[in-house]
Amino acid sequence: MKTTIELRKTRDFGQLISDTLGFIRENFKPLFKAVAVICGFFIAVTFLTNVLIDDSIFSAFNTARTLQMNPDAPQPFEPLGADYFLRVFFLCVSTMLSYIGVYLTTFCYISLYREKGNMPPTVEEVWAYFKYYFFRVLGSGLLVGIIMIFSLMLCGFGIYLIPPFALILPIIVLENASFSYAWGRSFKLIKDYWWQTFGVIFVIGLIVGFVGFFLAVPGQILLVVQMMVSTKKVTLPVTIVSGFLKSLILFLYTVPATAYSLCYFSLDEIKESTGLLDRIDSFGKTDVPDDSTSEEY
């Protein structure tokens, strides 16, 4: 019989890690389908800009090698032109939107999963939530990123902010909250549990980084081999493979998004006992509505 993950429950460090991976495994197909459909445009743009950037690097390398072999060649050598930096700019924007999209889709999926009684939501349901929260989460994510960058410059003070900041976006979605409310709520929840939450974030980050590294390495090896052995510009298949592997890494960010959500549910249960109160309130009730979606969606 298929088991389901109960979201609202207290968890220790080990349970947070194992249940994060368990939730991803249990919901692999519907969750990644939602991410692919909803975030597909952003991920596709990221893929294309990665291919174009690799192509620019190949062109610069081949030009440098040609000039080295033929110093009297009349053409000037411009390692990287303005188009390269424009492509890098688009890559930064598309990657940021992809990150935000993957995180938000995961949070919306988890919110609906809980509301539907631990049943996977449809892509249409996740999309409805995604549209509702997109600009709120985008603005909040940018603000959190800016604050984090400046705080890290202040003698590493940003390290202290990592656990509470990791909870801000889940709180916005899971509680339908404003940024200002989520800010205060995150610091309240993290009190006395900073080390546990930081440990979960660190371990999940290592897992994602390790898998992402092995996804990216084959493409980078192909690029280096291509540059070393080829004297012609026959690089499109190689850059496509490399760009595709880099794009796959974006899907991995469903894992930290799930971990942050479970940290939120665990801390909320410890501090507020919300899940316990809900279960007590449900005793004796036989008629449970099938659609628990809020009217505001």
N, C-alpha and C positions, 0 to 999 in steps of 0.2 A: 504494500500500500504506500502511495506517495505521501511523504511527510512535508509539512509546511513549517516555515519559520515564523514564530510568534515575535512580532516586532516590539511590542511594549512589554519589556521585562528587564529586570536588572541582570547585568552581565559583568563578569570579571574580565581581566585582560585576555585570557585565553579564549573565552567564549565570544568576545567581540571579534577576534581574528577568525575563529572557526566559523561563526555564524555569518560573517561577511562573505567568506568564500562559499559557504553553504547556500546562501541566498543567491549568489551569482550562478552557482551550479544549478539550483532548482529552477531559476527563471531565465536561464541562458537564452533560449529561443525567443520568447516574447519580449524580453528586455532589449536584446541586441537588435531585434527587428524594429522596435520603436526608435532606438538610437539611429539605426541606419536610415529609416524613412524620414525622421524629423530633422536629423542633423546631416543628412546626406549631401545637401547643397554646400554647406560650409566645409565638410570633409573633402568634397570633390574639388572645391576651389583650392584648398590647402594642397591636395595632391597635384593639381596642375601647376601651382606656383613652385612647388618643390621640383617638379620636372623642369620647369623653365630656368630655375636657379642653377640646377645641376648642369643644364645645357650651357648656361653662361660661363660656368666655371670650366667646362670642357673646352669651350671656344677660346677662352683666355689662355688655357694651358697649351692648346694646340698652336695658337699664335706665338706664344713664347718659345715653344720648341722649334717652330719653323724659323723664327728669327735667330735662334741659337745656331741652327744648322746652316742658315744663310744670312749672315749679318748684313749683307749688302742689299737685302730686300728693301724695296722703296716704301712699303706701307709702314706707318707708325704703329707702335705697339701701345694699345690701351688695355691694360689688364682687365678692368671692369668698368663698363660704361654706366651712364645714367639709368639705362633700362634695367641693369642689375639691381641697383638700389631701389628702384620702383618696385621690382618684383619682391625684394626683401620686405618692403613696406606692406605690400599686399599679403605676403606670407604671415607677417606678424598679426595683421588684422584678422585674416581668415583663421589662423591658429587660435587666437584669443576667442573668437566667436565659436569655434569648434569646441574648445574647452568649456565655455559657458553653456553651450548647447548640450553637451554630453552630461555635464553635472545636472543641469536643470531637468533634462529628460529623465534621468535616474531618480531625482527627488520626486518628480511628478508621478513616476511609475510607482515608487514606494508609497507615496501618499494614497494613491488609488488602490494599491494592493491591500493596504490596511483597511480602507473604507469598504472594500468589497469582501471583507472577511477572509483575507489571505488567498484571494483569487487573482490571477494575472489580469490586468486590464487590457483593453484593446488599444491599438495604435490611435484610433479616433479619440478615445477618452484621454489618453496621454497628451495628444495634440491640443485638445481643448484646454487642459491645464497649462500646457506649455505656452500657448498664446496669452493666457491670462497673466502669467508671471514673468514673461520674457523681459520686458523693459525694466521692471522692478529689480529682477535678479541681475540683469546686465549692468544697470547703474550701481547697484550695491557691490557687485563683483569688482567693478573698476575702482570704486572708492576704497574697498578693502585692499586691493592690490597696491594702490598708490600709498595708502597709509603703511602697509607692510614694507614697501621699498624704503620709505623714509625712516621707519623705525629700525630697520635692519642696519641702516647707516649710523644709528645712534648706539654705538658700542654693543651691537647685537641685541638691543632691547626687543626687536621684532620676534626673537625666538620665544619670548614669554607670550606674545600675542598669537602664536600659531594655533594652540588649542581653542581659545575662544573664537578666533576668526574662522576656524574650520566649521563652527556650529552656526554661524550667522545665516548662510544661505539655506541650510536645511530648516532652520527655524522659520525663515520667511515663507517657505513653501508649506511645511508641515503644520504650521500654526496660522497661515495666511496673515503674516505679520508685516509691519513696516520695518524699514531698516533701523530706525531709532529704537523700536521695541526689541528687535532681534539683537541689537548691540548689547543692551543692558541684560537681556535674558541670557545671552551666551556667557557673560562673566558670572552671572548668578549660578548657572548650572555647573560651570567649571570649578567653582570654589571647592577646595578640598579634593578635587579629582584631576588636578592639572597633570600630574605625572602619569597617571593611567591613560588619559586621553592622548598625551604627547607620545607615549609609548606605542599606542595603537597607530597613530598617524605615522610615526617613524617606521614601524615594521611594515605597514601597508605600502608606504613609500618605497621601501627597499624591494618589496615584491614586485611592484609595478615597474620600478627602475630596472630590476634584473631582467624581467620578461621583455621590457621595451628595448633594452640593450641588445638582447639576442634577436629581436625582430629587426633592428636597424643594422646590425653588423653585416649580414649577408649582402645587403644592398650597397653598403659602403665598400666592402671588399670588391664587389663587381665594378664599382666606379674606379677604384684605384687600379685594378688590373686593366680595365679598359684604357685608362690614361697611360699606363706604362707600356702596353703592347701595341696599341693602335696608333697609326700615323694618319688615319683618315677620320672624318667626322661621321662615324657610324654609331652614334651613341644613344639613339632614341629608345631601343628596347631596354638598355641598361638603366637609363634614367627613369623609365616607366616602372621597372621592377623596384628600383630604389624608392621612388616616390610612393608606390603602392604600400611597401612595407612600413614606411614612415607614417602613412595615413592610418594603417592598422593600429598603431600605437595609441591613437586618439581614443579608440574603443576601450582601452585599458582603464580609462579614467572613470568608468562605471564602478570600479572597485573602491577607490577612495571615497567616491560619492556615497556608496552603500555603507562604508565604514563610518563616515561622519553621521549618517542618518541613524545607524544603530547606536553610536555613542550618544546622540541626542535622546533617543528613546530610553536608553539605560539610565542616563542622568536624570531625565524627567521623571522616570519611575522612582528613582532613589529619592529625589527631592520632593516630588508632588504626589506620588502614588497614583498617577492618572489612570494607568491600566487597571490597577486593583479596584479603584472606585468605579470604573466602567463595568467591570465584571460583577461587582456587588450590585450595581444599579440594574444590571441585566437579569438578575435572578428573578424567576417567576414570570418573565416576559416570554410569551410564546410566539407573538407576531412580530417578526423583525422585518422591516422594510427592505426590499431587495436593492433599491437604489438609494445609496447614502450620499450621493453627490450633492454638494451645496448648490442652492438655487443660483448663487451669484456666478456660477460657471456657465 
